[in-house]
Amino acid sequence: MHNLSPPLFFTLKERLIFFVFLCLILCLTLGFKFYQFHILKSQNNPQITAQVLLQYTKSKQNKTYFVLKLKSNFGTFYTTSREDLRDLKYRFLSLRVILDKVSFWEFLRGFYAPSFNLILLPFEDFRKPLRETILNQHATKLMGEYYLTLFLSDSLPQEWRTLAQSYGISHIFAISGFHTGILSAIGFLILGFFYKPLHQRFFPYRNILFDLGFLVVLGLIAYYFLLTQSPSYLRALAMSCVAFFLLWRGFNVLRMESLLWCIFVLVAFFPQLIFSIGFYFSSLGVLYISLFFKYFKIPQNIKGKILYSLALNASTFFLMGIVVYYFFPYFSPLSLFSLLLTPLFIFYYPLELLLHLFGFGGFLDSLLLAWVGFKTHTITLQPNLIAFILCNALSLLAIFYYHAFWILLTINLVYYSYGIYLYFYGI
């Protein structure tokens, strides 16, 4: 069957016009960011109101100090304090920030700046009751914070972060496109149950899938305002909105050109994504999924579809190997369990949402505590720059050439096997 969806653009002229339009948007966005930067720099140690997202201690030259990750109305930045601070996580502060050595590009991507005159403000985070509801369902703080990460994008406890690195499942803890897909499926299921009878009775002439899709997108946007500080979810939400718009207009979202223009649109409106490793990973992940759909057709029978889904998950996992290890060189053969844990998470995540909704969130705590208590070990597996560039080049070539896809997959499989060898036999 031929694909009847229209192309995004019919001529090169249309592409150039839209590209110039996006460049204009990018200039305006950067101009606004620079205006914010200029206003702050023009003040002598400006006083800023910010919320504490993360607080931890570090030591240097036998002296211990606090590191604070703060969110302000112009973005996220880090500062330090040698004061004896209590737990300020999610509290609001007023402080003076020294921006003398901060450049515009550092301001755009997130920066560190010294500060002084920290004043605790009386404001409370509006999500405090929700956090307390989740925490009260768990006997240990470790498990409560684990679920705060899954549901509210709070920082992941160190014990779980170590486990995530060993099992290669960091992607299931950062609320992103994977979670957006699960939440969208839940939204379609729940909203469809109530909307379908109304649709059949009052307006059967409307397209029910697009109506439900619009409501789901609104729900995803509302969830973002609940999270407030999740860059990974913002990226996934923006890509979901663009994808829904393309579907609504009848375009094929799996076309490589659609992905390219989606990236351009996001960068134009959110230029800080240029510096985001997470955005780079997200774009590559979508590219590899699209390539799999391009070169391997979906079977018609149930068994074939199950095997197809497993093969899609495995190919994406291995194709991401070298580029991920280049930035995060923590390797363990336990990461193979990601091939099983990632599909299981599709069922686990909505189950836990339901259990927490009815006050039984601690149902699986004993099992999960036993798992996080299991000692793991990782080695450093650092690909060189040549391997990194080669994988990126092959990723682009795979858009046009089937053999480039297989070469890329083979290289990553060989490199993963090399990692297993180093893990067991390396010095």
C-alpha positions as MATLAB code, in Angstrom:
seq = 'MHNLSPPLFFTLKERLIFFVFLCLILCLTLGFKFYQFHILKSQNNPQITAQVLLQYTKSKQNKTYFVLKLKSNFGTFYTTSREDLRDLKYRFLSLRVILDKVSFWEFLRGFYAPSFNLILLPFEDFRKPLRETILNQHATKLMGEYYLTLFLSDSLPQEWRTLAQSYGISHIFAISGFHTGILSAIGFLILGFFYKPLHQRFFPYRNILFDLGFLVVLGLIAYYFLLTQSPSYLRALAMSCVAFFLLWRGFNVLRMESLLWCIFVLVAFFPQLIFSIGFYFSSLGVLYISLFFKYFKIPQNIKGKILYSLALNASTFFLMGIVVYYFFPYFSPLSLFSLLLTPLFIFYYPLELLLHLFGFGGFLDSLLLAWVGFKTHTITLQPNLIAFILCNALSLLAIFYYHAFWILLTINLVYYSYGIYLYFYGI';
ca = [
       0.000    0.000    0.000;
       1.357    3.419   -0.920;
       1.780    6.117    1.681;
      -0.829    8.757    0.856;
       0.330   11.349    3.402;
       1.483   14.608    1.753;
       5.099   15.785    1.994;
       5.934   18.542    4.450;
       7.111   20.746    1.590;
       6.727   20.457   -2.168;
       9.634   22.633   -3.302;
      13.070   23.749   -2.153;
      11.748   27.315   -2.020;
       9.166   26.355    0.615;
      11.875   24.689    2.692;
      14.116   27.748    2.482;
      11.286   30.090    3.482;
      10.427   27.991    6.531;
      14.109   27.682    7.460;
      14.525   31.472    7.295;
      11.391   31.821    9.444;
      12.892   29.473   12.065;
      16.171   31.409   11.952;
      14.183   34.566   12.680;
      12.472   32.851   15.622;
      15.869   31.693   16.887;
      17.247   35.233   16.664;
      14.266   36.615   18.576;
      14.577   33.924   21.250;
      18.302   34.506   21.634;
      17.657   38.251   21.680;
      15.233   37.875   24.595;
      17.722   35.653   26.453;
      20.475   38.198   25.864;
      18.181   40.967   27.142;
      17.687   38.993   30.380;
      21.446   38.445   30.588;
      22.193   42.116   29.964;
      19.723   43.289   32.643;
      21.288   40.963   35.214;
      24.874   41.860   34.270;
      24.097   45.579   34.410;
      23.246   45.245   38.097;
      25.885   45.019   40.786;
      25.452   41.507   42.183;
      21.716   41.247   41.378;
      19.322   39.922   43.995;
      17.518   36.844   42.709;
      14.651   34.716   43.950;
      15.123   31.030   43.227;
      13.938   27.576   44.296;
      16.370   24.936   45.548;
      16.134   21.877   43.307;
      19.102   19.995   44.707;
      21.346   20.299   47.757;
      24.419   18.208   48.542;
      27.835   18.528   50.190;
      31.317   18.490   48.657;
      34.761   18.612   50.209;
      37.866   20.469   49.047;
      41.131   21.000   50.940;
      39.607   19.430   54.072;
      36.731   21.904   53.990;
      33.103   20.936   53.425;
      30.583   23.165   51.704;
      27.084   22.929   50.225;
      26.309   22.884   46.508;
      22.877   24.208   45.561;
      21.117   23.739   42.240;
      18.680   26.619   41.867;
      15.850   27.417   39.499;
      15.056   31.063   38.797;
      12.856   32.842   36.290;
      15.758   32.971   33.802;
      16.909   29.358   34.085;
      18.846   26.924   36.229;
      22.246   27.556   37.806;
      24.540   26.306   40.584;
      26.018   28.084   43.567;
      27.808   27.136   46.782;
      27.578   28.085   50.443;
      29.908   27.442   53.376;
      27.172   28.228   55.875;
      25.722   25.457   58.038;
      22.516   25.062   56.050;
      19.555   22.931   56.986;
      17.680   20.950   54.350;
      16.483   23.596   51.881;
      15.323   21.271   49.118;
      12.334   22.777   47.247;
      12.384   25.883   49.474;
      12.656   29.390   48.031;
      15.651   31.651   48.613;
      16.563   35.250   48.022;
      20.264   35.661   47.322;
      22.774   37.907   45.633;
      24.667   36.344   42.746;
      28.099   37.353   41.404;
      27.836   37.177   37.613;
      31.067   38.973   36.675;
      32.703   35.895   35.115;
      29.582   34.397   33.544;
      29.452   34.616   29.736;
      26.269   34.694   27.683;
      26.760   31.146   26.432;
      27.263   29.913   30.001;
      24.116   31.796   30.976;
      22.245   30.072   28.162;
      23.252   26.506   29.005;
      23.313   26.760   32.803;
      26.187   28.082   34.895;
      27.910   28.289   38.260;
      28.111   31.608   40.105;
      29.235   32.498   43.640;
      26.558   33.969   45.885;
      26.076   35.574   49.280;
      23.373   36.910   51.573;
      21.128   33.840   51.358;
      17.696   34.510   52.865;
      15.111   31.768   53.325;
      11.695   32.904   52.076;
       8.414   31.762   53.670;
       6.959   30.408   50.417;
       6.116   26.718   50.154;
       6.248   24.627   46.998;
       2.683   24.000   45.813;
       3.533   20.318   45.382;
       4.432   19.831   49.045;
       1.108   18.105   49.937;
       1.533   15.755   46.970;
       5.092   14.930   48.009;
       3.953   14.214   51.560;
       1.151   11.974   50.266;
       3.665    9.904   48.303;
       6.245    9.786   51.116;
       3.652    8.712   53.690;
       2.894    5.588   51.660;
       6.433    4.272   52.175;
       8.186    3.057   55.315;
      11.608    4.257   54.134;
      12.668    7.650   52.813;
      14.706    5.910   50.110;
      11.600    4.387   48.534;
       9.587    7.567   48.930;
      12.239    9.601   47.098;
      12.436    6.896   44.432;
       8.768    7.412   43.587;
       9.093   11.196   43.829;
      11.616   10.831   40.999;
       9.277    8.683   38.910;
       6.207   10.878   39.376;
       7.472   14.417   40.075;
      10.932   14.381   38.454;
      12.702   14.984   41.771;
      16.389   14.111   42.070;
      17.138   10.392   42.209;
      18.780    9.103   45.435;
      22.413    8.055   45.044;
      21.680    4.379   45.747;
      19.207    4.235   42.875;
      21.504    6.272   40.636;
      24.262    3.702   41.080;
      21.858    0.874   40.304;
      20.533    2.702   37.227;
      24.066    3.077   35.839;
      24.793   -0.621   36.347;
      21.566   -1.829   34.727;
      21.529    0.775   31.963;
      18.070    2.026   32.943;
      18.738    5.695   33.689;
      16.236    6.558   30.950;
      13.312    5.150   32.958;
      14.027    7.429   35.920;
      14.179   10.698   33.989;
      10.639   11.612   32.946;
      11.010   11.894   29.189;
       9.646   10.625   25.894;
       9.352    7.057   27.185;
       7.078    8.190   30.022;
       5.209   10.529   27.693;
       4.318    7.559   25.490;
       3.055    5.566   28.483;
       1.055    8.508   29.844;
      -0.416    9.128   26.390;
      -1.555    5.504   26.155;
      -3.143    5.758   29.620;
      -4.816    9.001   28.609;
      -6.242    7.493   25.426;
      -7.562    4.498   27.376;
      -9.229    6.485   30.166;
     -10.537    9.369   28.068;
     -11.724    6.982   25.357;
     -13.828    5.091   27.904;
     -15.812    8.258   28.723;
     -15.613   10.035   25.379;
     -16.580    7.210   23.032;
     -20.303    7.035   24.098;
     -20.568   10.837   23.811;
     -18.893   10.749   20.416;
     -21.231    8.065   19.079;
     -24.353    9.866   20.291;
     -23.693   13.557   19.706;
     -20.932   14.034   17.100;
     -20.058   10.809   15.228;
     -18.880   12.938   12.313;
     -15.742   14.004   14.242;
     -12.472   12.089   14.176;
     -12.350   10.481   17.628;
      -8.602    9.826   17.507;
      -7.763   13.479   16.894;
     -10.215   14.632   19.575;
      -8.682   12.252   22.105;
      -5.189   13.203   20.971;
      -5.932   16.874   21.578;
      -7.217   16.108   25.092;
      -4.176   13.936   25.816;
      -1.825   16.722   24.705;
      -3.645   19.131   27.039;
      -3.171   16.607   29.842;
       0.550   16.316   29.066;
       0.856   20.114   29.153;
      -0.925   20.226   32.529;
       1.482   17.577   33.833;
       4.425   19.763   32.801;
       3.132   22.595   34.987;
       2.992   20.095   37.843;
       6.621   19.085   37.270;
       7.856   22.650   36.570;
      11.581   21.775   36.488;
      12.017   18.792   34.164;
      14.018   19.702   31.027;
      13.761   16.115   29.747;
       9.970   16.187   29.967;
       9.838   19.628   28.335;
      11.794   18.216   25.379;
       9.470   15.219   25.136;
       6.376   17.411   25.469;
       7.546   19.801   22.748;
       8.280   16.902   20.394;
       4.883   15.374   21.195;
       3.117   18.641   20.369;
       4.970   18.969   17.065;
       4.257   15.315   16.216;
       0.553   15.728   17.014;
       0.368   18.831   14.837;
       1.966   16.929   11.946;
      -0.462   14.039   12.397;
      -3.384   16.452   12.584;
      -2.305   17.970    9.269;
      -1.978   14.490    7.745;
       1.814   14.275    7.596;
       3.872   11.156    8.238;
       5.782   11.809   11.500;
       8.136    8.877   10.843;
       9.650   10.522    7.793;
      13.255   11.549    8.391;
      12.548   15.048    7.150;
       9.774   15.395    9.736;
      12.265   14.553   12.493;
      14.784   17.043   11.099;
      12.291   19.904   11.013;
      11.020   18.949   14.457;
      14.566   19.373   15.778;
      14.905   22.744   14.015;
      11.611   23.966   15.496;
      12.600   22.967   19.024;
      16.018   24.607   18.773;
      14.444   27.798   17.393;
      12.114   28.135   20.397;
      14.465   26.604   22.992;
      18.041   27.492   21.936;
      19.436   26.095   25.199;
      18.760   22.644   23.716;
      21.897   23.138   21.616;
      23.871   22.407   24.785;
      21.629   19.573   26.001;
      23.076   16.057   25.887;
      19.613   14.738   26.747;
      18.148   16.400   23.652;
      20.918   14.880   21.538;
      20.152   11.427   22.966;
      16.410   11.917   22.442;
      16.877   12.926   18.814;
      19.167    9.974   18.132;
      16.752    7.586   19.833;
      13.861    8.789   17.669;
      16.092    8.542   14.597;
      17.021    4.920   15.345;
      13.387    4.000   15.978;
      12.418    5.631   12.664;
      15.212    3.774   10.859;
      13.996    0.471   12.274;
      10.461    1.214   11.045;
      11.889    2.197    7.657;
      13.906   -0.962    7.058;
      11.765   -3.558    8.858;
       8.042   -3.785    8.225;
       5.629   -4.498   11.084;
       4.319   -8.103   10.942;
       0.597   -8.754   10.831;
       0.340  -11.571   13.390;
       0.494  -11.126   17.176;
       3.608  -13.247   17.695;
       5.421  -11.362   14.964;
       4.478   -7.995   16.500;
       5.784   -9.080   19.906;
       9.096  -10.191   18.386;
       9.201   -6.990   16.335;
       8.789   -4.890   19.506;
      11.569   -6.805   21.257;
      13.866   -6.401   18.253;
      13.095   -2.656   18.120;
      13.985   -2.284   21.804;
      17.219   -4.273   21.387;
      18.369   -2.430   18.251;
      17.783    0.986   19.840;
      19.657   -0.106   22.974;
      22.745   -1.255   21.070;
      22.709    1.555   18.504;
      22.869    4.107   21.336;
      25.850    2.319   22.903;
      28.969    4.207   21.824;
      27.399    7.686   21.874;
      26.057    7.120   25.400;
      29.315    5.661   26.751;
      31.207    8.592   25.246;
      29.453   10.922   27.705;
      28.650    8.451   30.502;
      31.391    5.791   30.547;
      29.891    3.480   33.179;
      29.616   -0.089   31.936;
      28.322   -3.343   33.373;
      27.005   -6.487   31.651;
      23.980   -6.060   33.911;
      22.874   -3.394   31.411;
      21.597   -6.266   29.264;
      18.757   -6.512   31.762;
      17.610   -3.197   30.301;
      16.239   -5.202   27.366;
      13.842   -6.855   29.822;
      13.296   -4.063   32.344;
      12.404   -1.411   29.766;
       9.380   -3.331   28.351;
       8.317   -4.347   31.888;
       8.334   -0.696   32.926;
       5.472   -0.094   30.483;
       3.258   -2.177   32.801;
       4.971   -1.300   36.098;
       4.629    2.494   35.726;
       0.820    2.696   35.331;
       0.416    0.003   38.029;
       2.347    2.134   40.517;
       0.374    5.226   39.511;
      -2.811    3.306   40.313;
      -1.454    1.925   43.614;
      -0.367    5.387   44.781;
      -3.719    6.824   43.776;
      -5.467    4.414   46.170;
      -2.881    4.653   48.948;
      -1.064    1.336   48.399;
       2.159    2.738   46.918;
       4.396    0.684   49.212;
       3.122   -2.645   47.896;
       6.401   -3.545   46.118;
       8.814   -1.760   48.482;
      10.349   -4.878   50.049;
      11.168   -6.322   46.612;
      12.644   -3.053   45.343;
      14.684   -2.504   48.532;
      16.201   -5.967   48.113;
      17.077   -5.071   44.518;
      18.695   -1.718   45.342;
      20.646   -3.419   48.124;
      22.256   -5.774   45.606;
      25.907   -4.783   45.171;
      26.907   -3.910   41.617;
      30.156   -2.971   39.943;
      30.870   -0.839   36.889;
      34.004   -0.195   34.863;
      34.974    2.825   32.801;
      34.320    2.235   29.102;
      35.335    5.404   27.279;
      35.079    5.378   23.446;
      37.537    7.656   21.683;
      36.535   10.678   19.624;
      37.030    8.849   16.305;
      34.510    6.126   17.273;
      32.057    8.788   18.416;
      32.318   10.756   15.160;
      32.098    7.557   13.096;
      28.849    6.522   14.804;
      27.314    9.936   14.223;
      28.363    9.877   10.565;
      26.937    6.375   10.093;
      23.714    7.475   11.784;
      23.257   10.115    9.096;
      24.264    7.752    6.294;
      21.795    5.154    7.594;
      18.995    7.528    6.617;
      19.862    6.868    2.969;
      21.677    3.520    2.981;
      20.445    0.256    4.454;
      23.990   -1.112    4.801;
      25.077    1.874    6.907;
      22.413    0.892    9.460;
      23.853   -2.635    9.725;
      27.446   -1.382    9.899;
      26.491    0.978   12.719;
      24.707   -1.805   14.609;
      27.641   -4.201   14.113;
      30.186   -1.661   15.393;
      28.137   -1.073   18.531;
      27.652   -4.809   19.124;
      31.398   -5.394   18.786;
      32.132   -2.506   21.159;
      29.634   -3.829   23.700;
      31.288   -7.259   23.486;
      34.634   -5.529   24.060;
      33.152   -3.965   27.188;
      32.099   -7.392   28.469;
      35.631   -8.683   27.849;
      37.164   -5.775   29.782;
      34.685   -6.259   32.608;
      35.651   -9.883   33.206;
      39.227  -10.101   31.924;
      40.529   -6.525   31.706;
      43.304   -5.311   33.976;
];
